[in-house]
Amino acid sequence: YTDERGQKTIIANITLDKKLVGVNKQLMMTIESKGKVLASGQLKILGEGEKFSGKVNFSDDDAPAHEKDE
C-alpha cells in the first residue's frame, strides 16, 4: 500500500548470485531510471556460511607416487 493517492509502486523479482553476494552481508540497493534515483534501501542477507571439516581426501591420481626403499 502507498501512503498517498497517486504514488507509484515498483515490483520486481531479483535473484542474487550466492557466489558473488554470500551470507551475513549488508547491501544497499538503488533503482534508477534515466540517471534519476527512484528508490533505494538497505537489506541484510542472513544465513549460515559453508562449514568445512578440514578433512581432505585425495584420489590415487591426485596423490604423488612414493617409491619404496628396498
C-alpha positions as CSV (number, residue, x, y, z in Angstrom):
1,Y,0.0,0.0,0.0
2,T,1.1,3.5,-0.7
3,D,1.0,6.4,1.7
4,E,-0.8,8.9,-0.6
5,R,-3.0,8.7,-3.6
6,G,-1.2,8.9,-6.9
7,Q,2.0,7.3,-5.7
8,K,3.6,4.6,-7.9
9,T,5.0,1.2,-6.8
10,I,7.8,-0.8,-8.3
11,I,7.6,-4.6,-8.2
12,A,10.4,-6.9,-9.4
13,N,11.9,-10.3,-8.7
14,I,15.6,-10.3,-8.3
15,T,17.9,-13.3,-7.8
16,L,21.3,-12.6,-6.3
17,D,24.2,-15.0,-7.1
18,K,25.3,-16.7,-3.9
19,K,28.9,-16.8,-5.0
20,L,29.1,-13.1,-5.5
21,V,27.0,-11.9,-2.5
22,G,27.3,-14.6,0.1
23,V,25.6,-14.6,3.5
24,N,25.7,-12.3,6.5
25,K,26.2,-9.2,4.2
26,Q,24.5,-5.8,4.2
27,L,23.7,-4.4,0.8
28,M,22.4,-1.0,-0.5
29,M,20.1,-1.4,-3.4
30,T,19.2,1.5,-5.7
31,I,16.7,1.6,-8.5
32,E,17.4,4.2,-11.2
33,S,15.7,5.3,-14.4
34,K,17.5,7.6,-16.9
35,G,20.0,8.6,-14.2
36,K,17.3,9.6,-11.7
37,V,17.2,7.6,-8.4
38,L,13.6,6.2,-8.0
39,A,14.2,4.2,-4.8
40,S,16.9,3.0,-2.5
41,G,17.0,0.8,0.5
42,Q,19.3,-1.4,2.7
43,L,18.9,-5.1,3.1
44,K,20.7,-7.8,5.0
45,I,21.3,-11.3,3.8
46,L,21.2,-13.6,6.8
47,G,22.2,-17.2,6.9
48,E,25.0,-19.6,7.8
49,G,28.1,-19.9,5.8
50,E,29.6,-23.1,4.5
51,K,31.1,-25.3,7.1
52,F,34.4,-27.1,6.4
53,S,35.5,-30.2,8.3
54,G,39.2,-29.7,7.5
55,K,39.4,-33.2,6.0
56,V,41.0,-33.6,2.6
57,N,40.6,-36.8,0.6
58,F,43.0,-37.4,-2.3
59,S,42.3,-39.9,-5.0
60,D,45.2,-42.1,-6.3
61,D,45.5,-39.8,-9.3
62,D,45.9,-36.7,-7.1
63,A,48.4,-38.2,-4.6
64,P,52.1,-38.4,-5.7
65,A,53.6,-41.9,-6.2
66,H,56.0,-42.8,-3.5
67,E,59.0,-45.1,-4.3
68,K,59.5,-47.9,-1.8
69,D,63.0,-48.3,-0.4
70,E,64.2,-51.9,-0.7
